[in-house]
């Protein structure tokens, strides 16, 4: 098994879930944590799921 060097750590990879970055969902208000699929775009992530993203856009369109 290969060992990681200090330079290979990413934002959330290799950390315990309790140590990963987290945000609060703009639609449902629940906290969610960093995921690998959001690695490149974490600063722009606002919603915890596709369902909340669609709900957030629908609410914004009617207001």
C-alpha positions, 0 to 999 in steps of 0.5 A: 500500500502506498503512503501519502506524502504531505503534499498530496492532501486535498481539501477533504480527502484523507480526513475524517468526516468530522474534520472536513469543511462544511456549509449550510444548504441555502434551500433546506438549512441543513449542514452538509460536508465537503465531497470529492465531486465538489473539489474544484467548485467548493466555493460555489456550492450552495445546495446539499443535493439536486433536489435542494438546488431545483427547489432553490432555483424554483423559489428564486424564479417566483420571487 
